[in-house]
Amino acid sequence: MFRSVADLNMGFNCLATAAICTESRLFAEGFLTTHYHFLVQTASLKELMYRCRYAYTRYFNTKYSRSGRLGEHNYFKLEVEGSYHIQAALNYVLRQGLHHGLAASPFGYEHCSANSFFREDLGKTWIPPLLPDIYKHRYLPSNIKLPAPYRMSSDGLLLRNDVLDVAWVEQNYISVKRFLLQMNRIQDERDLQEQQEENGLPPVTMETIEAGVPDFTIKEAKNFEYGKVDRRNMTDLELCSLIDNKLVPKLYKDKTPASIYMLPESKRAALFESLWNECRQARWQNNSRSIFGNKFITESQLKRCLFLPRYETSGHSAHTADTKCAVSLEKRSTV
């Protein structure tokens, strides 16, 4: 769903503007290439999701010359109530980069809001170069007018600490010391028990939030919680950049805009076979001159980045369902 940093930035901007238009309170979010999570208080979740998904789909389809719906027909919703349940949901959303093995700590993954809280206490008061107001429309859904306080960085990303209800989240964590403790805490039986005793609702866990996400296993995610990041693995963004900027343009002999979605499935399948064979040979021979350098990819990852939802190889079908996930906090008088 997100093939570049620019896509991830636009995804957040679409979510932010949808929250503004529906008068929703956005507390935390985390974007990955295949899905995203966010915690929100809203009276119009359906409208918020429609605005966000429609705006981003229009952007994505225009950029990559594709058509049709992007992502699954439905979205995942989990209603949370009570301080322990809300904190568990907050912790998970903020630690998303850690759970997926993309960073050794929640603060090492930039496409989430983990660095938006307790900024002064943690020495994170630096503000990136800002984009003049006259250029903001280039990085926003059409017909959207931002309120005056909202700023945008020079790379087209709305500043997270302007969009999020930072004060509410910080109040929920009480202190910076407790915030850091929660960012480094691994969910255990005590946490589950506290949630169950709070209001009788099922506890918020990794299993419930990540249901249906491609290439996600609980065992692997729990290993990642200890900060075990293998830097030799190529990320989806790196692989998509290689495909979109170097490989696909070579397959076009005319001046047609190059896009992986414009290639017929047979050519994408042939490209998969070529790249996968090169990857295996480079791994066996430790060949740093490979197009992948010294980095590794997985078979399912390559299929996903080449948009091969139906292509099969070695008797294994690719699981490439585009999944959008949202953790919602329905509007309640108790919050």
C-alpha angles and dihedrals in degrees: 000000000000117000099172144020088260089058092051090049092051090047091057092045090053091051092047094050091045089054090050093050093049095042090239127156113235113202107170140351142176127195126204129172096262103033146345140221131210139174115223141165109217144149090205108048094150092053092044092053092045093051093046097046096041094050094047093045091054090051094046095046092049094047096047100032095241134127139210136047119332114217131000123324094247133036132223116256128185119182113212129192131174132042097271094047093046092048092049089052092047091049093051096048092048093046094049097113089052094050091052095049096247097120139018091233136018089254093057094068110079101193095075138062099254091111094050098080132077088003096162093047091049096043095247099129094123113123119205122234108287129230118236113252093245091067100045094092090069090069100039136077113269121277094017120137115193123219113251098256094060113101130191129210121234090259092059102261122133108234107259095215089059094051102040126075090244095170092056093050093047090049089052091055091042096206141019090246092057090044091055090046091054092047089056098037120109114216110253140172092278091058092049091048093051090053094047093049093048101071109337093257120132112270121257106250140166090254094058097044097045097046109142098008111142120249093005122136125177093221093055093044091053090053089052089054088075090060096255100157119171105211090192091073115094114231124230090250092054093047094046090049090053092049098042100040104033113018108035096048089058090060093060116081096182132051095269111135106264116238133156088227092060093059117093115246092251091061092045089050091050090049089051093053092049095048095042092051091049091049093052093046092048090051094050094044097036088232111180090184091069118116086250093053110207094329129108131222133190127238094241091046091055092048091050094050091047091051096241104151095156103030116112130198133173089008093294122112120216118249101214106150110155104230129194117194129190128182106206132197106201116220110271132170090229094065 
